[in-house]
Amino acid sequence: MRILPFSLALLAFPATAGIYSQLDEQGNRVFTNRPLDGASAIHLSPTNSMPAPATAEPAPGKPSDRTKKPGYRWLRILAPEPDATVRDAGALTVTAVSEPGLHPGHRYRLRLDDTPVGPGGSEPVFSLDNLERGTHSLAVDILDAEGRLLESSPEQAVHVKRPSLIQKRLARPCQFADYGVRPECPQKDKPAQKRDIPYIPFL
C-alpha cells in the first residue's frame, strides 16, 4: 500500500507550501514543493490546529501546620547508678545527660517518687538533702518553654539507709550538752543534773 508513504511525504512539507506529484524516470511517484513540468498539484484539506495546553503552575508551597521541633535521641541518669545505696545523712546528687544537649528554651527537671522537684533549669545536676530512709524512684525530664514534656529518662531506684536514732545514740552516746541539740538526744531524755552540796563541817 502507498497510503502510508504518501502521508509521510506530505508531513515533510510545510503546511503553507504547495504540494506537487509526478512520476520519475523509474515510474516512482515523487512528491515535491516545486511545480516541475508535468507535475500535478495536490489539494490538501486544512489541518486541525489546537493550542498547546496551558502548563499548570505549581501550587505555592504551604507552610507546615506544625513546625518541626528539635528532639532528643535519648536522656538518662549518669549518677547515681541504678539501685545505688545512700548511707550518709540522706544527701544525694543526681546527674543526667542527653543527646543532643539541651536546646535553647528547654530545661531539665528532676522527679523524685514521680513528683517534680522544683522548676528545673539548664543544668542536669540536682542536689537532694535529708532523704527519708527507704527506696525512692528517680527520673529526669526535658520540658520546652511552655512546660510541655519532650523527653524522660527511664526511672531508676535508689535506696537510702540512714542509721536510726537509737543506732546513732549507741555509736555516739549523748553527753549532757547534747540533749536538745542532737536529734537522737531529745530534751525529754536529759537526766537531772546533780547539784553539788557544799561540805559544811560540824562545829
Number of C-alpha atoms within 10 A of each C-alpha: 5 7 8 9 10 13 10 10 14 18 10 10 14 10 12 7 10 15 21 19 18 18 12 10 7 6 8 9 12 13 21 18 14 13 14 11 7 10 16 13 16 12 9 10 6 8 7 5 6 6 5 6 6 6 6 6 6 6 6 6 6 6 7 7 6 6 7 7 8 10 13 16 9 14 20 19 21 14 14 18 13 15 13 14 15 19 14 13 15 16 14 19 11 18 18 21 19 19 11 12 12 20 13 10 11 18 21 23 23 27 17 15 15 13 11 14 15 10 11 20 16 15 13 21 19 18 11 12 10 12 18 14 16 12 16 17 17 20 23 29 22 26 21 17 10 8 11 11 14 15 19 20 18 14 17 17 18 18 19 22 17 18 14 11 13 12 12 16 15 11 10 10 13 18 11 13 10 15 17 14 11 15 12 20 21 13 14 8 11 15 10 7 7 6 6 6 6 6 6 6 5 4 3
